[in-house]
Amino acid sequence: MSTVIEVDLGPGHYAYGLMVDQEWVCALDPAVAADTSIQELVRQFMAREGRDCRKCRGCIVGTAQ
């Protein structure tokens, strides 16, 4: 599971993930919580970075259908 923080990432940026002390930290824009199409974009982005949100399930992106 990762640590998730909500932060305004600016126009067109919805997520950023990085490793801190061998634990994933994911920064998500507030828009992610309310829009399933943005959640899917974030899942695809994280997958390209080598992470699987469905396995982590640490936030709305991993738990949303």
N, CA, C and O of each residue as an XYZ file, in Angstrom:
260
protein
N       0.845     -1.174      0.000
C       0.000      0.000      0.000
C       0.890      1.238      0.000
O       1.993      1.221      0.547
N       0.405      2.301     -0.613
C       1.178      3.533     -0.684
C       0.584      4.602      0.222
O      -0.525      4.462      0.739
N       1.339      5.656      0.396
C       0.849      6.848      1.066
C       0.326      7.776     -0.015
O       0.978      7.961     -1.042
N      -0.837      8.357      0.203
C      -1.458      9.237     -0.786
C      -1.625     10.623     -0.191
O      -2.087     10.780      0.939
N      -1.242     11.627     -0.971
C      -1.497     13.003     -0.573
C      -2.297     13.677     -1.682
O      -2.109     13.384     -2.862
N      -3.181     14.574     -1.295
C      -3.977     15.323     -2.259
C      -3.393     16.724     -2.357
O      -3.240     17.425     -1.357
N      -3.069     17.118     -3.591
C      -2.450     18.423     -3.805
C      -2.834     18.926     -5.196
O      -2.951     18.138     -6.134
N      -3.028     20.222     -5.325
C      -3.343     20.814     -6.626
C      -2.076     20.768     -7.475
O      -1.109     21.478     -7.200
N      -2.090     19.935     -8.500
C      -0.918     19.757     -9.347
C      -0.925     20.661    -10.575
O      -0.005     20.612    -11.391
N      -1.956     21.482    -10.705
C      -2.018     22.406    -11.826
C      -2.762     21.819    -13.006
O      -3.080     20.630    -13.014
N      -3.043     22.640    -13.999
C      -3.822     22.213    -15.155
C      -3.181     21.043    -15.908
O      -1.995     21.072    -16.238
N      -3.992     20.016    -16.170
C      -3.526     18.889    -16.968
C      -2.644     17.890    -16.255
O      -2.168     16.941    -16.879
N      -2.413     18.071    -14.975
C      -1.600     17.137    -14.193
C      -2.482     16.539    -13.104
O      -3.064     17.260    -12.294
N      -2.572     15.230    -13.096
C      -3.481     14.573    -12.157
C      -2.780     13.726    -11.105
O      -3.336     13.474    -10.036
N      -1.560     13.287    -11.404
C      -0.893     12.389    -10.449
C       0.612     12.452    -10.619
O       1.135     12.774    -11.686
N       1.287     12.133     -9.526
C       2.733     12.013     -9.527
C       3.074     10.985     -8.466
O       2.577     11.058     -7.342
N       3.907     10.042     -8.812
C       4.304      9.016     -7.850
C       5.809      8.991     -7.673
O       6.557      9.170     -8.634
N       6.252      8.770     -6.448
C       7.673      8.655     -6.189
C       7.904      7.725     -5.011
O       6.993      7.452     -4.229
N       9.114      7.250     -4.895
C       9.488      6.339     -3.825
C      10.199      7.136     -2.731
O      11.162      7.855     -2.998
N       9.708      6.998     -1.490
C      10.315      7.652     -0.339
C      10.541      6.588      0.719
O       9.594      5.938      1.163
N      11.782      6.407      1.121
C      12.132      5.393      2.123
C      11.537      4.034      1.774
O      10.986      3.347      2.634
N      11.653      3.653      0.508
C      11.206      2.364     -0.025
C       9.693      2.166      0.086
O       9.219      1.033      0.166
N       8.943      3.257      0.090
C       7.487      3.204      0.083
C       6.984      4.171     -0.981
O       7.499      5.281     -1.115
N       5.967      3.741     -1.740
C       5.388      4.611     -2.752
C       4.601      5.733     -2.100
O       3.835      5.511     -1.163
N       4.801      6.938     -2.609
C       4.000      8.098     -2.232
C       3.373      8.610     -3.520
O       4.072      8.883     -4.496
N       2.062      8.737     -3.517
C       1.337      9.199     -4.701
C       0.668     10.525     -4.388
O      -0.091     10.643     -3.426
N       0.960     11.520     -5.214
C       0.295     12.820     -5.114
C      -0.816     12.840     -6.148
O      -0.573     12.621     -7.335
N      -2.038     13.102     -5.696
C      -3.187     13.123     -6.590
C      -3.865     14.486     -6.531
O      -4.047     15.059     -5.457
N      -4.234     14.993     -7.703
C      -4.997     16.227     -7.783
C      -6.412     15.974     -7.247
O      -6.931     14.871     -7.416
N      -7.040     16.950     -6.615
C      -8.400     16.758     -6.107
C      -9.407     16.322     -7.175
O     -10.399     15.671     -6.848
N      -9.173     16.665     -8.431
C     -10.088     16.285     -9.517
C     -10.188     14.776     -9.688
O     -11.184     14.283    -10.218
N      -9.183     14.039     -9.253
C      -9.169     12.582     -9.413
C     -10.317     11.923     -8.657
O     -10.906     10.957     -9.143
N     -10.634     12.433     -7.484
C     -11.654     11.807     -6.639
C     -13.039     11.803     -7.269
O     -13.834     10.901     -7.005
N     -13.336     12.790     -8.092
C     -14.708     12.951     -8.591
C     -14.926     12.473    -10.025
O     -16.057     12.502    -10.510
N     -13.882     12.040    -10.708
C     -14.023     11.755    -12.143
C     -13.412     10.390    -12.483
O     -12.195     10.212    -12.432
N     -14.276      9.435    -12.830
C     -13.786      8.081    -13.128
C     -12.903      8.032    -14.364
O     -12.025      7.174    -14.453
N     -13.111      8.926    -15.314
C     -12.240      8.921    -16.497
C     -10.833      9.384    -16.133
O      -9.852      8.889    -16.688
N     -10.730     10.333    -15.200
C      -9.405     10.757    -14.727
C      -8.761      9.633    -13.917
O      -7.553      9.415    -14.016
N      -9.552      8.920    -13.121
C      -9.009      7.791    -12.364
C      -8.399      6.760    -13.302
O      -7.336      6.211    -13.013
N      -9.060      6.492    -14.418
C      -8.521      5.534    -15.392
C      -7.223      6.056    -16.004
O      -6.281      5.288    -16.197
N      -7.163      7.344    -16.309
C      -5.923      7.933    -16.826
C      -4.777      7.771    -15.824
O      -3.647      7.456    -16.197
N      -5.092      7.992    -14.550
C      -4.072      7.849    -13.504
C      -3.621      6.391    -13.405
O      -2.424      6.128    -13.286
N      -4.560      5.438    -13.452
C      -4.187      4.013    -13.415
C      -3.248      3.677    -14.565
O      -2.255      2.975    -14.375
N      -3.561      4.180    -15.764
C      -2.718      3.913    -16.935
C      -1.341      4.546    -16.764
O      -0.327      3.927    -17.086
N      -1.302      5.770    -16.263
C      -0.030      6.449    -16.017
C       0.823      5.661    -15.021
O       2.005      5.416    -15.260
N       0.212      5.269    -13.909
C       0.947      4.527    -12.887
C       1.427      3.179    -13.436
O       2.524      2.734    -13.100
N       0.626      2.534    -14.267
C       1.031      1.256    -14.864
C       2.269      1.444    -15.741
O       3.172      0.607    -15.732
N       2.311      2.531    -16.489
C       3.498      2.804    -17.322
C       4.727      3.048    -16.460
O       5.856      2.838    -16.905
N       4.509      3.489    -15.231
C       5.611      3.717    -14.290
C       5.953      2.456    -13.481
O       6.846      2.482    -12.634
N       5.239      1.356    -13.747
C       5.539      0.095    -13.079
C       4.722     -0.180    -11.825
O       5.043     -1.095    -11.066
N       3.675      0.597    -11.599
C       2.846      0.388    -10.410
C       1.467     -0.110    -10.820
O       0.965      0.232    -11.891
N       0.866     -0.914     -9.964
C      -0.474     -1.442    -10.224
C      -1.416     -0.941     -9.130
O      -1.417     -1.462     -8.015
N      -2.207      0.062     -9.454
C      -3.114      0.669     -8.467
C      -4.137     -0.326     -7.938
O      -4.546     -0.228     -6.781
N      -4.554     -1.274     -8.756
C      -5.559     -2.250     -8.316
C      -4.992     -3.168     -7.224
O      -5.737     -3.650     -6.371
N      -3.685     -3.408     -7.252
C      -3.071     -4.218     -6.199
C      -2.834     -3.406     -4.938
O      -2.989     -3.914     -3.827
N      -2.460     -2.151     -5.107
C      -2.189     -1.280     -3.956
C      -3.484     -0.989     -3.195
O      -3.569     -1.218     -1.989
N      -4.478     -0.487     -3.904
C      -5.768     -0.141     -3.325
C      -5.667      0.859     -2.181
O      -6.499      0.856     -1.274
N      -4.648      1.712     -2.224
C      -4.442      2.704     -1.170
C      -5.215      3.990     -1.349
O      -5.156      4.870     -0.489
N      -5.951      4.123     -2.463
C      -6.725      5.339     -2.718
C      -7.886      5.040     -3.660
O      -8.103      3.890     -4.041
N      -8.615      6.056     -4.025
C      -9.781      5.913     -4.891
C      -9.400      5.335     -6.257
O     -10.210      4.641     -6.871
N      -8.212      5.602     -6.733
C      -7.795      5.101     -8.047
C      -7.722      3.571     -8.038
O      -8.102      2.927     -9.016
N      -7.249      3.003     -6.967
C      -7.133      1.555     -6.874
C      -8.422      0.838     -6.488
O      -8.592     -0.346     -6.778
N      -9.317      1.551     -5.841
C     -10.538      0.916     -5.370
C     -11.753      1.174     -6.252
O     -12.763      0.481     -6.135
N     -11.660      2.174     -7.139
C     -12.802      2.492     -8.019
C     -12.992      1.404     -9.057
O     -12.036      0.753     -9.477
N     -14.227      1.217     -9.460
C     -14.539      0.231    -10.495
C     -14.288      0.880    -11.797
O     -14.475      0.259    -12.843
